[in-house]
């Protein structure tokens, strides 16, 4: 039916097959592909969610991630899929991927005008990566869109007399991947020299 272009007929046949065996992986994959073709990201996720869980249970991390990415290729701002991806990376304890998918999730919420949800995600990002000034800037923007008062904690002040620009330079080092100690050693100490 798919080869003939009869998407409605193919969908009906696949849904009948799924009603007979809800665990049929091949049927779920075909139906999710069909849903992706017609732009039904929610339907595709509903079909793939059990398969993702089974793949994770078998230790097939790449298969699980790829299934979710199939949906994101069609709708990169599909928040339920992004939330699943964050949860998957959290279970796998992959910090870099957690941060990346959380950032995408925050952007998706902002794009949809879901500022409260975006603020929640950005707060979590700041907790995980407090040195990242970009997250703080996004959160300030989101809060301004919500009409609320910025309640972010103040930036820590330098405890030694340092040139005013050094904190900004140090933050730039953090954004570039330096930790606190490395940025202090590479940025602040050289500025303290006479």
PyMOL CGO cylinders between C-alpha atoms (Angstrom):
from pymol import cmd
from pymol.cgo import CYLINDER

trace = [
    CYLINDER, 0.00, 0.00, 0.00, 2.87, 2.35, 0.77, 0.3, 1, 1, 1, 1, 1, 1,
    CYLINDER, 2.87, 2.35, 0.77, 4.44, 1.65, -2.62, 0.3, 1, 1, 1, 1, 1, 1,
    CYLINDER, 4.44, 1.65, -2.62, 1.16, 2.67, -4.27, 0.3, 1, 1, 1, 1, 1, 1,
    CYLINDER, 1.16, 2.67, -4.27, 1.09, 5.87, -2.22, 0.3, 1, 1, 1, 1, 1, 1,
    CYLINDER, 1.09, 5.87, -2.22, -1.98, 4.80, -0.27, 0.3, 1, 1, 1, 1, 1, 1,
    CYLINDER, -1.98, 4.80, -0.27, -0.93, 6.25, 3.08, 0.3, 1, 1, 1, 1, 1, 1,
    CYLINDER, -0.93, 6.25, 3.08, -4.40, 6.05, 4.60, 0.3, 1, 1, 1, 1, 1, 1,
    CYLINDER, -4.40, 6.05, 4.60, -4.77, 2.39, 3.60, 0.3, 1, 1, 1, 1, 1, 1,
    CYLINDER, -4.77, 2.39, 3.60, -1.28, 1.58, 4.88, 0.3, 1, 1, 1, 1, 1, 1,
    CYLINDER, -1.28, 1.58, 4.88, -2.01, 3.33, 8.15, 0.3, 1, 1, 1, 1, 1, 1,
    CYLINDER, -2.01, 3.33, 8.15, -5.27, 1.42, 8.62, 0.3, 1, 1, 1, 1, 1, 1,
    CYLINDER, -5.27, 1.42, 8.62, -3.58, -1.92, 7.86, 0.3, 1, 1, 1, 1, 1, 1,
    CYLINDER, -3.58, -1.92, 7.86, -0.69, -1.21, 10.24, 0.3, 1, 1, 1, 1, 1, 1,
    CYLINDER, -0.69, -1.21, 10.24, -3.03, -0.08, 13.01, 0.3, 1, 1, 1, 1, 1, 1,
    CYLINDER, -3.03, -0.08, 13.01, -5.05, -3.30, 12.61, 0.3, 1, 1, 1, 1, 1, 1,
    CYLINDER, -5.05, -3.30, 12.61, -1.84, -5.32, 12.85, 0.3, 1, 1, 1, 1, 1, 1,
    CYLINDER, -1.84, -5.32, 12.85, -0.81, -3.38, 15.94, 0.3, 1, 1, 1, 1, 1, 1,
    CYLINDER, -0.81, -3.38, 15.94, -4.18, -4.01, 17.59, 0.3, 1, 1, 1, 1, 1, 1,
    CYLINDER, -4.18, -4.01, 17.59, -3.57, -7.75, 17.17, 0.3, 1, 1, 1, 1, 1, 1,
    CYLINDER, -3.57, -7.75, 17.17, -0.03, -7.57, 18.60, 0.3, 1, 1, 1, 1, 1, 1,
    CYLINDER, -0.03, -7.57, 18.60, 0.89, -4.38, 20.48, 0.3, 1, 1, 1, 1, 1, 1,
    CYLINDER, 0.89, -4.38, 20.48, 4.50, -5.59, 20.87, 0.3, 1, 1, 1, 1, 1, 1,
    CYLINDER, 4.50, -5.59, 20.87, 5.18, -6.15, 17.15, 0.3, 1, 1, 1, 1, 1, 1,
    CYLINDER, 5.18, -6.15, 17.15, 8.37, -4.15, 16.70, 0.3, 1, 1, 1, 1, 1, 1,
    CYLINDER, 8.37, -4.15, 16.70, 8.26, -4.21, 12.89, 0.3, 1, 1, 1, 1, 1, 1,
    CYLINDER, 8.26, -4.21, 12.89, 4.70, -2.90, 12.85, 0.3, 1, 1, 1, 1, 1, 1,
    CYLINDER, 4.70, -2.90, 12.85, 5.57, -0.16, 15.35, 0.3, 1, 1, 1, 1, 1, 1,
    CYLINDER, 5.57, -0.16, 15.35, 8.60, 0.89, 13.26, 0.3, 1, 1, 1, 1, 1, 1,
    CYLINDER, 8.60, 0.89, 13.26, 6.57, 0.96, 10.04, 0.3, 1, 1, 1, 1, 1, 1,
    CYLINDER, 6.57, 0.96, 10.04, 3.76, 2.89, 11.65, 0.3, 1, 1, 1, 1, 1, 1,
    CYLINDER, 3.76, 2.89, 11.65, 6.21, 5.39, 13.17, 0.3, 1, 1, 1, 1, 1, 1,
    CYLINDER, 6.21, 5.39, 13.17, 7.82, 5.84, 9.73, 0.3, 1, 1, 1, 1, 1, 1,
    CYLINDER, 7.82, 5.84, 9.73, 4.39, 6.51, 8.31, 0.3, 1, 1, 1, 1, 1, 1,
    CYLINDER, 4.39, 6.51, 8.31, 3.61, 9.02, 11.05, 0.3, 1, 1, 1, 1, 1, 1,
    CYLINDER, 3.61, 9.02, 11.05, 6.93, 10.76, 10.41, 0.3, 1, 1, 1, 1, 1, 1,
    CYLINDER, 6.93, 10.76, 10.41, 6.08, 10.99, 6.68, 0.3, 1, 1, 1, 1, 1, 1,
    CYLINDER, 6.08, 10.99, 6.68, 2.81, 12.75, 7.40, 0.3, 1, 1, 1, 1, 1, 1,
    CYLINDER, 2.81, 12.75, 7.40, 4.29, 14.99, 10.11, 0.3, 1, 1, 1, 1, 1, 1,
    CYLINDER, 4.29, 14.99, 10.11, 2.62, 13.31, 13.10, 0.3, 1, 1, 1, 1, 1, 1,
    CYLINDER, 2.62, 13.31, 13.10, 5.51, 13.49, 15.58, 0.3, 1, 1, 1, 1, 1, 1,
    CYLINDER, 5.51, 13.49, 15.58, 3.28, 12.59, 18.54, 0.3, 1, 1, 1, 1, 1, 1,
    CYLINDER, 3.28, 12.59, 18.54, 2.11, 9.41, 16.82, 0.3, 1, 1, 1, 1, 1, 1,
    CYLINDER, 2.11, 9.41, 16.82, 5.66, 8.49, 15.84, 0.3, 1, 1, 1, 1, 1, 1,
    CYLINDER, 5.66, 8.49, 15.84, 6.86, 8.96, 19.42, 0.3, 1, 1, 1, 1, 1, 1,
    CYLINDER, 6.86, 8.96, 19.42, 3.98, 6.88, 20.76, 0.3, 1, 1, 1, 1, 1, 1,
    CYLINDER, 3.98, 6.88, 20.76, 5.04, 4.03, 18.44, 0.3, 1, 1, 1, 1, 1, 1,
    CYLINDER, 5.04, 4.03, 18.44, 8.75, 4.33, 19.16, 0.3, 1, 1, 1, 1, 1, 1,
    CYLINDER, 8.75, 4.33, 19.16, 8.71, 4.89, 22.94, 0.3, 1, 1, 1, 1, 1, 1,
    CYLINDER, 8.71, 4.89, 22.94, 8.41, 1.17, 23.84, 0.3, 1, 1, 1, 1, 1, 1,
    CYLINDER, 8.41, 1.17, 23.84, 11.06, 0.27, 21.27, 0.3, 1, 1, 1, 1, 1, 1,
    CYLINDER, 11.06, 0.27, 21.27, 13.41, 2.90, 22.71, 0.3, 1, 1, 1, 1, 1, 1,
    CYLINDER, 13.41, 2.90, 22.71, 12.96, 1.39, 26.19, 0.3, 1, 1, 1, 1, 1, 1,
    CYLINDER, 12.96, 1.39, 26.19, 13.65, -2.12, 24.87, 0.3, 1, 1, 1, 1, 1, 1,
    CYLINDER, 13.65, -2.12, 24.87, 16.79, -0.93, 23.06, 0.3, 1, 1, 1, 1, 1, 1,
    CYLINDER, 16.79, -0.93, 23.06, 18.08, 0.72, 26.24, 0.3, 1, 1, 1, 1, 1, 1,
    CYLINDER, 18.08, 0.72, 26.24, 17.32, -2.47, 28.17, 0.3, 1, 1, 1, 1, 1, 1,
    CYLINDER, 17.32, -2.47, 28.17, 19.41, -4.45, 25.68, 0.3, 1, 1, 1, 1, 1, 1,
    CYLINDER, 19.41, -4.45, 25.68, 22.25, -1.94, 26.00, 0.3, 1, 1, 1, 1, 1, 1,
    CYLINDER, 22.25, -1.94, 26.00, 21.74, -0.60, 22.47, 0.3, 1, 1, 1, 1, 1, 1,
    CYLINDER, 21.74, -0.60, 22.47, 22.23, 3.07, 23.23, 0.3, 1, 1, 1, 1, 1, 1,
    CYLINDER, 22.23, 3.07, 23.23, 22.83, 4.09, 19.62, 0.3, 1, 1, 1, 1, 1, 1,
    CYLINDER, 22.83, 4.09, 19.62, 19.64, 2.41, 18.40, 0.3, 1, 1, 1, 1, 1, 1,
    CYLINDER, 19.64, 2.41, 18.40, 17.58, 4.15, 21.09, 0.3, 1, 1, 1, 1, 1, 1,
    CYLINDER, 17.58, 4.15, 21.09, 19.04, 7.58, 20.30, 0.3, 1, 1, 1, 1, 1, 1,
    CYLINDER, 19.04, 7.58, 20.30, 18.62, 7.08, 16.56, 0.3, 1, 1, 1, 1, 1, 1,
    CYLINDER, 18.62, 7.08, 16.56, 14.93, 6.24, 16.97, 0.3, 1, 1, 1, 1, 1, 1,
    CYLINDER, 14.93, 6.24, 16.97, 14.33, 9.53, 18.77, 0.3, 1, 1, 1, 1, 1, 1,
    CYLINDER, 14.33, 9.53, 18.77, 16.45, 11.41, 16.26, 0.3, 1, 1, 1, 1, 1, 1,
    CYLINDER, 16.45, 11.41, 16.26, 14.21, 10.14, 13.43, 0.3, 1, 1, 1, 1, 1, 1,
    CYLINDER, 14.21, 10.14, 13.43, 11.42, 12.26, 14.89, 0.3, 1, 1, 1, 1, 1, 1,
    CYLINDER, 11.42, 12.26, 14.89, 13.68, 15.24, 15.57, 0.3, 1, 1, 1, 1, 1, 1,
    CYLINDER, 13.68, 15.24, 15.57, 14.84, 15.29, 11.94, 0.3, 1, 1, 1, 1, 1, 1,
    CYLINDER, 14.84, 15.29, 11.94, 11.24, 16.03, 10.94, 0.3, 1, 1, 1, 1, 1, 1,
    CYLINDER, 11.24, 16.03, 10.94, 10.36, 18.28, 13.90, 0.3, 1, 1, 1, 1, 1, 1,
    CYLINDER, 10.36, 18.28, 13.90, 13.47, 19.51, 15.70, 0.3, 1, 1, 1, 1, 1, 1,
    CYLINDER, 13.47, 19.51, 15.70, 11.32, 21.39, 18.23, 0.3, 1, 1, 1, 1, 1, 1,
    CYLINDER, 11.32, 21.39, 18.23, 9.12, 18.43, 19.24, 0.3, 1, 1, 1, 1, 1, 1,
    CYLINDER, 9.12, 18.43, 19.24, 9.33, 18.91, 23.00, 0.3, 1, 1, 1, 1, 1, 1,
    CYLINDER, 9.33, 18.91, 23.00, 8.05, 15.46, 24.06, 0.3, 1, 1, 1, 1, 1, 1,
    CYLINDER, 8.05, 15.46, 24.06, 10.81, 13.81, 22.01, 0.3, 1, 1, 1, 1, 1, 1,
    CYLINDER, 10.81, 13.81, 22.01, 13.43, 16.22, 23.34, 0.3, 1, 1, 1, 1, 1, 1,
    CYLINDER, 13.43, 16.22, 23.34, 12.24, 15.46, 26.89, 0.3, 1, 1, 1, 1, 1, 1,
    CYLINDER, 12.24, 15.46, 26.89, 12.62, 11.72, 26.15, 0.3, 1, 1, 1, 1, 1, 1,
    CYLINDER, 12.62, 11.72, 26.15, 16.11, 12.38, 24.81, 0.3, 1, 1, 1, 1, 1, 1,
    CYLINDER, 16.11, 12.38, 24.81, 17.09, 14.30, 27.97, 0.3, 1, 1, 1, 1, 1, 1,
    CYLINDER, 17.09, 14.30, 27.97, 15.73, 11.46, 30.10, 0.3, 1, 1, 1, 1, 1, 1,
    CYLINDER, 15.73, 11.46, 30.10, 17.59, 8.88, 28.02, 0.3, 1, 1, 1, 1, 1, 1,
    CYLINDER, 17.59, 8.88, 28.02, 20.92, 10.69, 28.27, 0.3, 1, 1, 1, 1, 1, 1,
    CYLINDER, 20.92, 10.69, 28.27, 20.32, 11.20, 32.00, 0.3, 1, 1, 1, 1, 1, 1,
    CYLINDER, 20.32, 11.20, 32.00, 19.81, 7.45, 32.46, 0.3, 1, 1, 1, 1, 1, 1,
    CYLINDER, 19.81, 7.45, 32.46, 23.00, 6.83, 30.49, 0.3, 1, 1, 1, 1, 1, 1,
    CYLINDER, 23.00, 6.83, 30.49, 24.81, 9.53, 32.50, 0.3, 1, 1, 1, 1, 1, 1,
    CYLINDER, 24.81, 9.53, 32.50, 26.12, 11.28, 29.35, 0.3, 1, 1, 1, 1, 1, 1,
    CYLINDER, 26.12, 11.28, 29.35, 26.62, 14.81, 30.65, 0.3, 1, 1, 1, 1, 1, 1,
    CYLINDER, 26.62, 14.81, 30.65, 27.63, 16.48, 27.38, 0.3, 1, 1, 1, 1, 1, 1,
    CYLINDER, 27.63, 16.48, 27.38, 24.59, 15.04, 25.59, 0.3, 1, 1, 1, 1, 1, 1,
    CYLINDER, 24.59, 15.04, 25.59, 22.34, 15.95, 28.53, 0.3, 1, 1, 1, 1, 1, 1,
    CYLINDER, 22.34, 15.95, 28.53, 23.46, 19.58, 28.30, 0.3, 1, 1, 1, 1, 1, 1,
    CYLINDER, 23.46, 19.58, 28.30, 23.05, 19.69, 24.53, 0.3, 1, 1, 1, 1, 1, 1,
    CYLINDER, 23.05, 19.69, 24.53, 19.58, 18.15, 24.53, 0.3, 1, 1, 1, 1, 1, 1,
    CYLINDER, 19.58, 18.15, 24.53, 18.47, 20.34, 27.45, 0.3, 1, 1, 1, 1, 1, 1,
    CYLINDER, 18.47, 20.34, 27.45, 19.61, 23.40, 25.55, 0.3, 1, 1, 1, 1, 1, 1,
    CYLINDER, 19.61, 23.40, 25.55, 17.63, 22.26, 22.50, 0.3, 1, 1, 1, 1, 1, 1,
    CYLINDER, 17.63, 22.26, 22.50, 14.61, 21.65, 24.73, 0.3, 1, 1, 1, 1, 1, 1,
    CYLINDER, 14.61, 21.65, 24.73, 14.84, 25.16, 26.19, 0.3, 1, 1, 1, 1, 1, 1,
    CYLINDER, 14.84, 25.16, 26.19, 15.08, 26.64, 22.69, 0.3, 1, 1, 1, 1, 1, 1,
    CYLINDER, 15.08, 26.64, 22.69, 12.03, 24.62, 21.59, 0.3, 1, 1, 1, 1, 1, 1,
    CYLINDER, 12.03, 24.62, 21.59, 10.00, 25.90, 24.54, 0.3, 1, 1, 1, 1, 1, 1,
    CYLINDER, 10.00, 25.90, 24.54, 11.05, 29.49, 23.75, 0.3, 1, 1, 1, 1, 1, 1,
    CYLINDER, 11.05, 29.49, 23.75, 10.12, 29.04, 20.08, 0.3, 1, 1, 1, 1, 1, 1,
    CYLINDER, 10.12, 29.04, 20.08, 6.65, 27.89, 21.14, 0.3, 1, 1, 1, 1, 1, 1,
    CYLINDER, 6.65, 27.89, 21.14, 6.25, 30.72, 23.65, 0.3, 1, 1, 1, 1, 1, 1,
    CYLINDER, 6.25, 30.72, 23.65, 6.33, 28.29, 26.58, 0.3, 1, 1, 1, 1, 1, 1,
    CYLINDER, 6.33, 28.29, 26.58, 8.45, 30.58, 28.72, 0.3, 1, 1, 1, 1, 1, 1,
    CYLINDER, 8.45, 30.58, 28.72, 7.72, 29.00, 32.10, 0.3, 1, 1, 1, 1, 1, 1,
    CYLINDER, 7.72, 29.00, 32.10, 8.83, 25.59, 30.83, 0.3, 1, 1, 1, 1, 1, 1,
    CYLINDER, 8.83, 25.59, 30.83, 11.87, 27.17, 29.18, 0.3, 1, 1, 1, 1, 1, 1,
    CYLINDER, 11.87, 27.17, 29.18, 12.78, 28.85, 32.49, 0.3, 1, 1, 1, 1, 1, 1,
    CYLINDER, 12.78, 28.85, 32.49, 12.55, 25.51, 34.32, 0.3, 1, 1, 1, 1, 1, 1,
    CYLINDER, 12.55, 25.51, 34.32, 14.90, 23.86, 31.83, 0.3, 1, 1, 1, 1, 1, 1,
    CYLINDER, 14.90, 23.86, 31.83, 17.31, 26.79, 31.90, 0.3, 1, 1, 1, 1, 1, 1,
    CYLINDER, 17.31, 26.79, 31.90, 17.36, 26.75, 35.72, 0.3, 1, 1, 1, 1, 1, 1,
    CYLINDER, 17.36, 26.75, 35.72, 18.36, 23.08, 35.56, 0.3, 1, 1, 1, 1, 1, 1,
    CYLINDER, 18.36, 23.08, 35.56, 21.01, 23.88, 32.96, 0.3, 1, 1, 1, 1, 1, 1,
    CYLINDER, 21.01, 23.88, 32.96, 22.45, 26.60, 35.19, 0.3, 1, 1, 1, 1, 1, 1,
    CYLINDER, 22.45, 26.60, 35.19, 22.56, 24.16, 38.10, 0.3, 1, 1, 1, 1, 1, 1,
    CYLINDER, 22.56, 24.16, 38.10, 24.52, 21.70, 35.95, 0.3, 1, 1, 1, 1, 1, 1,
    CYLINDER, 24.52, 21.70, 35.95, 26.73, 24.33, 34.32, 0.3, 1, 1, 1, 1, 1, 1,
    CYLINDER, 26.73, 24.33, 34.32, 26.87, 27.43, 36.54, 0.3, 1, 1, 1, 1, 1, 1,
    CYLINDER, 26.87, 27.43, 36.54, 29.81, 28.96, 34.68, 0.3, 1, 1, 1, 1, 1, 1,
    CYLINDER, 29.81, 28.96, 34.68, 27.93, 29.14, 31.36, 0.3, 1, 1, 1, 1, 1, 1,
    CYLINDER, 27.93, 29.14, 31.36, 26.97, 32.77, 30.79, 0.3, 1, 1, 1, 1, 1, 1,
    CYLINDER, 26.97, 32.77, 30.79, 24.84, 31.89, 27.76, 0.3, 1, 1, 1, 1, 1, 1,
    CYLINDER, 24.84, 31.89, 27.76, 22.35, 29.98, 29.91, 0.3, 1, 1, 1, 1, 1, 1,
    CYLINDER, 22.35, 29.98, 29.91, 22.04, 32.96, 32.25, 0.3, 1, 1, 1, 1, 1, 1,
    CYLINDER, 22.04, 32.96, 32.25, 21.51, 35.32, 29.33, 0.3, 1, 1, 1, 1, 1, 1,
    CYLINDER, 21.51, 35.32, 29.33, 18.80, 33.07, 27.87, 0.3, 1, 1, 1, 1, 1, 1,
    CYLINDER, 18.80, 33.07, 27.87, 17.13, 32.84, 31.26, 0.3, 1, 1, 1, 1, 1, 1,
    CYLINDER, 17.13, 32.84, 31.26, 17.13, 36.64, 31.60, 0.3, 1, 1, 1, 1, 1, 1,
    CYLINDER, 17.13, 36.64, 31.60, 15.49, 36.88, 28.18, 0.3, 1, 1, 1, 1, 1, 1,
    CYLINDER, 15.49, 36.88, 28.18, 12.89, 34.24, 29.07, 0.3, 1, 1, 1, 1, 1, 1,
    CYLINDER, 12.89, 34.24, 29.07, 12.05, 35.95, 32.34, 0.3, 1, 1, 1, 1, 1, 1,
    CYLINDER, 12.05, 35.95, 32.34, 11.71, 39.28, 30.57, 0.3, 1, 1, 1, 1, 1, 1,
    CYLINDER, 11.71, 39.28, 30.57, 9.21, 37.64, 28.21, 0.3, 1, 1, 1, 1, 1, 1,
    CYLINDER, 9.21, 37.64, 28.21, 7.30, 36.29, 31.19, 0.3, 1, 1, 1, 1, 1, 1,
    CYLINDER, 7.30, 36.29, 31.19, 7.10, 39.78, 32.64, 0.3, 1, 1, 1, 1, 1, 1,
    CYLINDER, 7.10, 39.78, 32.64, 8.66, 38.60, 35.86, 0.3, 1, 1, 1, 1, 1, 1,
    CYLINDER, 8.66, 38.60, 35.86, 11.50, 39.96, 37.87, 0.3, 1, 1, 1, 1, 1, 1,
    CYLINDER, 11.50, 39.96, 37.87, 14.90, 38.45, 37.36, 0.3, 1, 1, 1, 1, 1, 1,
    CYLINDER, 14.90, 38.45, 37.36, 15.56, 36.33, 40.43, 0.3, 1, 1, 1, 1, 1, 1,
    CYLINDER, 15.56, 36.33, 40.43, 18.90, 34.91, 39.37, 0.3, 1, 1, 1, 1, 1, 1,
    CYLINDER, 18.90, 34.91, 39.37, 21.54, 34.95, 42.08, 0.3, 1, 1, 1, 1, 1, 1,
    CYLINDER, 21.54, 34.95, 42.08, 24.13, 37.65, 41.64, 0.3, 1, 1, 1, 1, 1, 1,
    CYLINDER, 24.13, 37.65, 41.64, 27.36, 36.76, 39.92, 0.3, 1, 1, 1, 1, 1, 1,
    CYLINDER, 27.36, 36.76, 39.92, 30.08, 35.98, 42.45, 0.3, 1, 1, 1, 1, 1, 1,
    CYLINDER, 30.08, 35.98, 42.45, 32.39, 38.93, 43.00, 0.3, 1, 1, 1, 1, 1, 1,
    CYLINDER, 32.39, 38.93, 43.00, 36.15, 38.58, 42.89, 0.3, 1, 1, 1, 1, 1, 1,
    CYLINDER, 36.15, 38.58, 42.89, 37.60, 38.43, 46.38, 0.3, 1, 1, 1, 1, 1, 1,
    CYLINDER, 37.60, 38.43, 46.38, 40.86, 40.16, 45.42, 0.3, 1, 1, 1, 1, 1, 1,
    CYLINDER, 40.86, 40.16, 45.42, 41.17, 43.57, 43.79, 0.3, 1, 1, 1, 1, 1, 1,
    CYLINDER, 41.17, 43.57, 43.79, 41.26, 42.70, 40.10, 0.3, 1, 1, 1, 1, 1, 1,
    CYLINDER, 41.26, 42.70, 40.10, 40.72, 44.86, 37.06, 0.3, 1, 1, 1, 1, 1, 1,
    CYLINDER, 40.72, 44.86, 37.06, 36.97, 45.16, 36.35, 0.3, 1, 1, 1, 1, 1, 1,
    CYLINDER, 36.97, 45.16, 36.35, 37.31, 43.48, 32.96, 0.3, 1, 1, 1, 1, 1, 1,
    CYLINDER, 37.31, 43.48, 32.96, 38.90, 40.33, 34.42, 0.3, 1, 1, 1, 1, 1, 1,
    CYLINDER, 38.90, 40.33, 34.42, 35.61, 38.77, 35.57, 0.3, 1, 1, 1, 1, 1, 1,
    CYLINDER, 35.61, 38.77, 35.57, 34.26, 39.03, 32.04, 0.3, 1, 1, 1, 1, 1, 1,
    CYLINDER, 34.26, 39.03, 32.04, 37.47, 37.56, 30.67, 0.3, 1, 1, 1, 1, 1, 1,
    CYLINDER, 37.47, 37.56, 30.67, 37.30, 34.78, 33.24, 0.3, 1, 1, 1, 1, 1, 1,
    CYLINDER, 37.30, 34.78, 33.24, 33.70, 34.04, 32.25, 0.3, 1, 1, 1, 1, 1, 1,
    CYLINDER, 33.70, 34.04, 32.25, 34.80, 33.88, 28.62, 0.3, 1, 1, 1, 1, 1, 1,
    CYLINDER, 34.80, 33.88, 28.62, 37.37, 31.27, 29.65, 0.3, 1, 1, 1, 1, 1, 1,
    CYLINDER, 37.37, 31.27, 29.65, 34.56, 29.29, 31.33, 0.3, 1, 1, 1, 1, 1, 1,
    CYLINDER, 34.56, 29.29, 31.33, 32.48, 29.41, 28.16, 0.3, 1, 1, 1, 1, 1, 1,
    CYLINDER, 32.48, 29.41, 28.16, 35.55, 28.14, 26.27, 0.3, 1, 1, 1, 1, 1, 1,
    CYLINDER, 35.55, 28.14, 26.27, 35.63, 25.12, 28.55, 0.3, 1, 1, 1, 1, 1, 1,
    CYLINDER, 35.63, 25.12, 28.55, 38.06, 26.10, 31.28, 0.3, 1, 1, 1, 1, 1, 1,
    CYLINDER, 38.06, 26.10, 31.28, 37.19, 25.20, 34.84, 0.3, 1, 1, 1, 1, 1, 1,
    CYLINDER, 37.19, 25.20, 34.84, 37.46, 27.64, 37.74, 0.3, 1, 1, 1, 1, 1, 1,
    CYLINDER, 37.46, 27.64, 37.74, 41.01, 26.68, 38.65, 0.3, 1, 1, 1, 1, 1, 1,
    CYLINDER, 41.01, 26.68, 38.65, 42.29, 26.72, 35.07, 0.3, 1, 1, 1, 1, 1, 1,
    CYLINDER, 42.29, 26.72, 35.07, 40.66, 30.07, 34.31, 0.3, 1, 1, 1, 1, 1, 1,
    CYLINDER, 40.66, 30.07, 34.31, 42.09, 31.51, 37.53, 0.3, 1, 1, 1, 1, 1, 1,
    CYLINDER, 42.09, 31.51, 37.53, 45.57, 30.22, 36.68, 0.3, 1, 1, 1, 1, 1, 1,
    CYLINDER, 45.57, 30.22, 36.68, 45.48, 31.26, 33.02, 0.3, 1, 1, 1, 1, 1, 1,
    CYLINDER, 45.48, 31.26, 33.02, 43.45, 34.48, 33.24, 0.3, 1, 1, 1, 1, 1, 1,
    CYLINDER, 43.45, 34.48, 33.24, 43.43, 36.02, 36.72, 0.3, 1, 1, 1, 1, 1, 1,
    CYLINDER, 43.43, 36.02, 36.72, 46.95, 35.29, 37.93, 0.3, 1, 1, 1, 1, 1, 1,
    CYLINDER, 46.95, 35.29, 37.93, 48.64, 36.86, 34.89, 0.3, 1, 1, 1, 1, 1, 1,
    CYLINDER, 48.64, 36.86, 34.89, 46.50, 40.00, 35.43, 0.3, 1, 1, 1, 1, 1, 1,
    CYLINDER, 46.50, 40.00, 35.43, 47.70, 40.25, 39.04, 0.3, 1, 1, 1, 1, 1, 1,
    CYLINDER, 47.70, 40.25, 39.04, 51.33, 40.56, 38.00, 0.3, 1, 1, 1, 1, 1, 1,
    CYLINDER, 51.33, 40.56, 38.00, 52.83, 44.02, 38.32, 0.3, 1, 1, 1, 1, 1, 1,
]
cmd.load_cgo(trace, "trace")
